[in-house]
Amino acid sequence: MRSNNYSEGYSGRGGQCRSSYNLTVNPGGSSSGSAVGVAANVFTFALGTETDGSVINPAERNAIVGIKPTVGLTSRAG
């Protein structure tokens, strides 16, 4: 969804995701749940895809490293 009036990091199942370090900060992007989980040491790494800042933005806002995988080189079969 592209709009100026939407909340990044919202999950229909879990509600609004927040940054691990500052609960008032929007965690940013569609991979925000993965970034927050890594930053909070819930898991070691997460794998996502880049669309328009959906890896870079959450990584920057949650103080972690984001690496954009090359399309086609990462298995989509799990």
C-alpha positions as CSV (number, residue, x, y, z in Angstrom):
1,M,0.0,0.0,0.0
2,R,1.4,3.4,-0.9
3,S,0.0,6.3,1.0
4,N,1.0,9.1,3.3
5,N,-1.5,8.0,5.9
6,Y,-0.5,4.4,6.8
7,S,1.5,2.9,9.6
8,E,4.7,1.0,8.6
9,G,5.2,-2.2,10.6
10,Y,1.6,-3.0,11.2
11,S,0.5,-6.7,11.3
12,G,-3.1,-7.7,11.1
13,R,-2.3,-10.6,13.4
14,G,0.1,-9.0,15.9
15,G,-0.7,-5.3,15.7
16,Q,1.8,-2.4,15.5
17,C,5.5,-3.4,15.6
18,R,7.8,-1.0,17.4
19,S,11.6,-0.5,17.4
20,S,13.5,-2.6,20.0
21,Y,15.4,0.4,21.3
22,N,12.7,3.1,21.3
23,L,9.0,2.2,21.5
24,T,8.0,5.6,20.1
25,V,9.9,5.1,16.8
26,N,8.2,3.6,13.8
27,P,10.4,0.5,12.9
28,G,10.0,1.3,9.1
29,G,9.2,-0.8,6.1
30,S,7.7,-4.1,5.3
31,S,10.5,-6.1,6.9
32,S,10.2,-4.2,10.2
33,G,9.1,-7.3,12.2
34,S,12.2,-9.2,11.0
35,A,14.5,-6.3,11.9
36,V,13.0,-5.8,15.3
37,G,13.3,-9.6,16.0
38,V,17.0,-9.6,15.1
39,A,17.7,-6.4,17.1
40,A,16.0,-7.9,20.2
41,N,18.0,-11.1,19.8
42,V,14.9,-13.2,19.3
43,F,16.6,-14.8,16.3
44,T,20.1,-14.5,14.7
45,F,19.1,-13.4,11.2
46,A,16.1,-12.9,8.9
47,L,15.7,-13.2,5.2
48,G,13.5,-10.8,3.3
49,T,13.2,-9.1,-0.1
50,E,13.8,-5.6,-1.1
51,T,11.0,-3.6,-2.8
52,D,11.5,0.1,-2.0
53,G,13.5,0.5,1.2
54,S,11.9,-2.5,3.0
55,V,15.3,-3.9,4.0
56,I,17.4,-0.8,4.3
57,N,15.0,1.3,6.2
58,P,14.2,-1.2,9.0
59,A,17.8,-2.1,9.3
60,E,18.8,1.5,9.8
61,R,16.1,2.2,12.3
62,N,16.8,-0.9,14.4
63,A,20.6,-0.6,14.3
64,I,21.3,-3.8,12.5
65,V,23.0,-4.7,9.1
66,G,20.6,-5.3,6.2
67,I,21.9,-7.2,3.1
68,K,19.8,-7.1,0.0
69,P,19.8,-10.6,-1.6
70,T,20.1,-10.9,-5.4
71,V,16.8,-11.8,-7.0
72,G,16.9,-15.4,-8.1
73,L,19.9,-16.5,-6.0
74,T,17.9,-17.2,-2.8
75,S,15.6,-20.2,-2.7
76,R,11.9,-19.4,-2.5
77,A,11.1,-23.0,-1.6
78,G,12.1,-22.6,2.0
